[in-house]
Structure formats: C-alpha cells, structure tokens
Amino acid sequence: MLIRLIGQTKPLFYSAIALSLLAGVMSIALVSIINEIVNSVGDTRTQWLLGFALVAVSSLVTQVVSSILFERLTARAHAGVREHVASRVLAADYHHLERVGDARIKSALTEHSLKVAEFFVGLPRVLTSAVMVAGGLLYIAILSLPFFLMACLALLLGSLGFHFIHLRAISYLKDAANEQDRLFGHFESLIGGAKEMRLNTQKRLAFFDQVLGRSISGVQNSRIKGMSIFVMATSWGRFLIFTFIGVAMAIMAADGAPLRVMTGFALLFIFMMPPLEVLLLNMPALNFAKIAADHIDEVCQQLVDDEILAKEQIKSFELLELTSVQHRYYHEGSDDFFTLGPVSLRFSPGELVFLVGGNGSGKTTLAKLLVGLYVPEEGVIKLDGRVINNESRDQYRQLFSAVFSDFHLFEQLLEDQYVDLDSVGNELISKLNLQHKVKIKDGAFTSRNLSQGQRKRLALIVAYLEDRPFLLFDEWAADQDPAFKDVFYHHLLPELKEQGKTIFVISHDDRYFHLSDRLLKMENGQLIDFDDDGGVKSTPLEYKSDIPVLNIDKELAL
C-alpha cells in the first residue's frame, strides 16, 4: 500500500525528500558556521556571519517548502487510500464483501487510512533528523576520529536495543489493529441497538461493560503496551547518548583538549539531541502506518474482483431460466452449512410470481442468486438461451430492480435517463402520499428521516425510476399499513404487470396469494410449487381503500 502510494506521487514525493535532506544538511552547516564564528575574529567573523544569515534563510525556506509538500502528500495519501478501498469494495464480488464484513471495511476507510496518511507526516521529520545526526557524526569524525568511533558504537548499541524491543511492540500494535475492527462492529450495535437497550437496562449495562467497554479497553491496553515499549526503547537510546556525551566530555577535560574542539563538541551534543529524540519518537508513527497499510492490503486482498462491468442496460428479455442451481452458506441457526437447491425456475415477461416460506428457508438467498449477487456453485442461469458467466454477469444484473428487506436508501437519486427527474419523482411521491414528508430537490431526497414503511415507499419510487424489466420485492409490504398493502397488491403490482414487467415478490401476506400467476414455496432450501404441495390459493377478498389509486402512466416511462 505504501509503495503504491509513493509510486502514484513520485515527483512530489522525491522533491519533498530532497528538500528534507537539504534542510538537514543546512542545519549541520549552521552548527559548523556557529563554531567558526565563536572561534574567529575580525573580518573573518563578519564573513562567517553573512554566511550564517544566508544558510539560515535557505534552511528556513527548504523546511517550509518540504513541510508543505509533505502536507500535500498526506492529504493525497489519505484520499488515495480511501479511493482505493472504496473502488475495491465497489468492484468486489458481493459474496466476498459479505464475508469481509462492514466493520473491517469501515475501519480501513477511517482509522487505518488515517494512520497510513500519517506516514507522510512523520517521514520528513525522520529524514531531516537522520541527516542531521549523520552530519553531526561526520563533523565529530573531522574533529576527532576516536570520539567518532565511540559515537558510532553508542548508536549501534542503541539501534540494536531499539530493534529487538521494537519487534515486541509491533505485536501489541497489531493486536490493537485487529481489535479496532471488532470495535467498529460494536459501534454499529451502539447505534443500531439503541431501542433494544433502552428497553432493557441490564442488557444496556452488560453491553457497555462486557462488550463495548472490553473492546475499547482492549484497543487501549494493546496500544499502551506497544507505545510503552517504544518509550522504553527511546529511553534506552537516549541513555546511551548521554553516556557517550559524559564519557566524551570527561576524556576531553582530562586530556586538556583545545577550546575549539571542546566548543565544537559542546555545540554538536546540544545540536544532536533534539533530532535524535525526533528520530526515535517518530519511529512508532511510521510503524503504525506500516501496520495499517498491511491491514488495508489484507482487507483488499479478500475483496475478490467482480466480473466485467456492464456497458449497457438490458431493456427486455423473453425467457429467464435457472437450471439445477445450488448454493451453500453457513447457517447460524443450525451451526452448519445450509444448501439451497437444486432449484429450477423459469420467468417470462409480464409474470407475477409469489414466493413464501419460513425464516431461514432460503428465500432471500434464492433472490440474491436470481439477481446475480451470488454465483451458483452448481447449475446455470440462462437469459434468452445464453448462459450467464463471469463476463456477462454484471450486464445480467442490470435486468433487475430490487427492494430487499435490508435495503439502503441513497440520498441522491442516481438516475440519468430523465430530463426532469425532480418533477417525475415528486409526482410519484405525491401518489404514494408522502408529499408532506419529503420532496426531491436537485436530484436528491430532502429527508430520509422517515418511518421504515415510508422509506420503503421511497425505495419503491427508486425502483420505478430505474425502469428495469424485472422487479424483485423482498417483504416490501411487511412495514406498510393495511391500506397501503392493498394499494401495493391490488394496484401497483397489476400496473407493473400490464407494462410487461416480470415481478418476483417474497411475501407472507396469504390474503393476497390469489393475485399471483404462480405461487412458490421454499422449505429447507428446496423450492416447490404451492399448489402441487396440496395447498390452495387464498380466496379473493373484497377490496376497499380510501387511498387514491396509484395510476402510473407510461408517459413517466414506468
């Protein structure tokens, strides 16, 4: 991930590095000039003062420009990581997307992407400090080779100690990153389960103490342990440096070293301490970035790319066939793998098909197989005699509009086939009796803060606007009041059928089963015809409703 980000911004990245290195070199030059000023007199000192002013201004400029470039790199990196993860999510096979889970993806898009971006914040400090330390060592070598060797020995011992301690710290930081993913899942429960926890104080307290609190503490403790170890490593390095300074000054004092050498060493020791501390303190941030980048790479690798994207929408079809289709998935209720199928089905234009069955019988899984979200493990799906494969699956999916039970309602209407989307959408909103709650303005809903049933009506409007040949409704009427259920079953579905749409409805509303052309039942992953199983369709009931009939004419392209 880090290498990819660097590769995308090579000119900017290498320019920022060059300026950071140059800033470090100029800082070393300033120390050397100060030493010369202290030990010079007359015109020579004046010349050194002019040189000091020139180098000081140049150092300031290079540091400022370098910092600005790295800030741009940080912003680009943050945006680049989010775009990369988002693009992988959008391109991923839906089944693999479900396996990865929302929490890990959200963690990658937020916490981990921020840590990766911080790599470009710490890098210039590390580079500048490293150059300053290297320059300081070089100046020590010029002044005294034995002291240079002593300094190298101190740095070597400090580096070895830092390395071995660092390996232990990394393991705790990885534990913190893994627990962070689980914590994001608990955050979802914190909001999604708000109603249930208000109704059960014991559950609310247990969730806070045993689930959320434990996860927060887990992240905190792992990070504290990791960072504490880093602090120990930093302290070890600082101790060796002070030891070296003390030994060097004692030796120079005992040997009666010249004032120029003593002054030079004093300046160097004072000068080298801040960059050494910066170098040691910024190493954890770089390690955080590497761990976060590895974590994001792991998530992206699990998001297997989907098929070739469709270039056009399918406007119509003659025959859709599922032949001996099977799919297996883990069923939590039985703690075992559940097998759906083999299922064989045929659909033609203008058909209204109902599917019934108990919870966990495989209804929604069949729906996801039908619309191409799941790939059959066995069997084939054919559209007008053509087998649907990886190359054609995404185009096949463009045949459908679906409102699943766990639907998502986008704020922005993303339809582009209407010249005046607002007026078309608002007319539909009025006919679904939502005009006092919400409108469409500039291609977006003005509010989504509605009841579940009202939000489903908006989702239905979106499905109408998509104008696809095949519509799927998964328990759409479950959250509607009786009057709107009547509108849905007695008017909406027949209107769509008259327009030649194929409609597949998953429903438990047995009072409306008589309206279907075919009634299917799912039991333990097996699909059977309801009538062939000995059942009978419900007797038609008298229809009465005070709600205006929803007449959607073909001028609205519905």
Secondary structure, 3 states (H helix, E strand, C coil): CHHHHHHHCHHHHHHHHHHHHHHHHHHHHHHHHHHHHHCCCHHHHHHHHHHHHHHHHHHHHHHHHHHHHHHHHHHHHHHHHHHHHHHHHHHECHHHHHHHCHHHHHHHHHHHHHHHHHHHHHHHHHHHHHHHHHHHHHHHHHHCHHHHHHHHHHHHHHHHHHHHHHHHHHHHHHHHHHHHHHHHHHHHHHHHCHHHHHCCHHHHHHHHHHHHHHHHHHHHHHHHHHHHHHHHHHHHHHHHHHHHHHHHHHHHHHHCCCHHHHHHHHHHHHHHHHHHHHHHHHHHHHHHHHHHHHHHHHHHHHCCECCCCCCCCCCCCCCEEEEEEEEEEEECCCCEEEEEEEEEEEECCCCEEEEEECCCCCHHHHHHHHCCCCCCCEEEEEECCEECCCCCHHHHHCCEEEECCCCCCCCECCCCCCCCHHHHHHHHHHHCCCCCCCCEECCEECCCCCCHHHHHHHHHHHHHHHCCCEEEEECHHHHCCHHHHHHHHHHHHHHHHHCCCEEEEECCCHHHHHHCCEEEEEECCEEEECCCCCCCCCCCCCCCCCCCCCCCCHHHCC
